[in-house]
Amino acid sequence: MQTVTLETERLILRQPDLSDFEPLCDMMADEETTRFIGGVQTPPLVWRSLCGIVGHWELRGYGFFSVIEKSSGTWLGRIGPWYPHGWPQPEVGWSLNRASWRKGYAAEAAQATLDWVFDTLGWEDVIHLIDAQNVASMGVAQKMGSRYLGRDAEVAGFGIMAQVWGQTAAEWAENRKALP
């Protein structure tokens, strides 16, 4: 399988590896950070999640990227295309650790990821499954030009419902022009 790495001005988005386990455990132990993504996870569950992400890359040829701050080499979280069993369609999702919030990292990584899924993977459209109370993620989606599509979907395996946000490839081509 080919290795995929994306770069932005401040970030490196790379495929996950074993070095991500400890910072992912830290992120998934934070109640505030995990409030909208299924809740706190113990290290054994985080291990399974990381293995699932790595396996998703192998099975589908894409998956969550690990988000690394270029200047420090610090692992900030994960973002990327994701289509696990039971999802309504492929999505681009994001989860960053609390220390990286409100710095524009999620939008910067989302922009690079949307470019990749539309330009390289050839997706026709994209969704983001966002909890109805997750105003911060809605803000990231809106910065990218995504909108609430007027329907909700179950987040399979988590027993929660989420709003379905998204946009088409044609809409992204126009929305992308307004971004830096």
Steps between C-alpha positions, in 0.01 A plus 500: 500500500623848410582736787305826495619821668340842463661826608361841580673813619506382862406132489603159376218253445640148491370149528480387862761277657588351838652828624146645503372261766600695812382843381178339370451343847545845655247656262247221549530525881385865496125523573461839330684393185306174467159640594371491140696200368373219717654583836814413689683184397738283699839413348382155382212664309734767363730221379210339315403836354854569378519152347164564332629826351817332373290215362263746333799635305587147392146402402377823340824675400420804713417587861563737784829683485701578810532878525853610594605858574800572279677739737502266800431151363208475744211265422182711503228254405346335198313609192412331179276302275321224679240245392452229760231236481155647562586860409251668263782586256867601507572791731784730591514521876730667752597474866782708643637505853386785721841672501465562126148646505431855375822524301353433156662157472176312436402728212853494356509120509142471372582717199795278402294188558205621291739590217638145518167315509357697210815537285673167566233260620242642261215525748179656363395630841594486866322498833595580858305335782471767771323484836220759516673669797852505351513865401878496450484223238210674330723807477777301332248352256358845421850642439540230236166592344318192624144535624247300696330279243172484693529142615644305789671161501600245758870483573521122465650322798470801732125510552484873435333712235682777315411770255617436144698794364672506162550629149559381146826506309364787285411698812848438642659629179315830556539510879873427472549828311400700810755327725868593543 
